[in-house]
Amino acid sequence: MTSIFSRVLWDLHSIVYDFKTSAVVHKDLQEDIINELDFKGGELLLDAGIGTGALEIALLRRGISDIKVVGVDISTNMLKRAEKRLNHKFKDLELKRLNLNSPLPFPVNHFDAIACCNTFYTLYNHLAALKEFYRILKPHGKIVLTTPHERFKGTELMKYHYKKSEKLHHYLKAASESLLSIFLILPFELLITIAEKKGEYKHLDEESMGKLFLQAGFNSHKIKLAYAEQNWLVKAGK
């Protein structure tokens, strides 16, 4: 039931998802992820929950295109939008519709890096997913995962947006985007909240996150706050 709900929800959400990920708070989160991944060139990256390709657009803004990207998502519509946005812009790009709750069709020690942005909380078996990430990650590879913490408040994201508005036209832009969010994004956020209350989706505390990474086999990890301090950002190595 969770997979069906998620597929339908994110297929519909894809219609306005680019607007959501264009917000300054989301762009700053992508920058945090890229800084932690610290690409040198030529790496093979798995974007687990690629959505419409927000991380890849951020990589291109930084001039990073000499990596190979495999992007997976449960939503066909998300992948279609990602393909349209990213076609021919990376050294190698492959998009696959996959359910991250299931075993992944990749060999052992395959990826140099894994990014998983705001997807982990939608999975129903967190430990199994992390074990799969560990299995397909190369020795000395790294994973950067970000997910809402247990006290997540969407209002803090809006406050962050206004704090970053240094000039009047930036403030007016933030105000107009906030109004648009009420109509475009809020209905989906309400559905996500309902899923959380029903136990379909789950936010984790810092201790739980740390234990999961250790149980999955990662030899080192660090956890910090990101995304207007509403997310855990975990970097771990194999």
Secondary structure, DSSP 8 states (H G I E B T S, - for coil): -HHHHHHHHHHHHHHHHHHHHTSHHHHHHHHHHHHHH---SS-EEEEET-TTTHHHHHHHHTT--SSEEEEEES-HHHHHHHHHHHTT-SSEEEEEE--TTS--S--TT-EEEEEEES-GGG-S-HHHHHHHHHHHEEEEEEEEEEEEBTT--HHHHHHHHHHT--SHHHHHHHHHHHHHHHHHTHHHHHHHHHHHHTTSS--B-HHHHHHHHHHHT-SEEEEEEETTTTEEEEEEE-
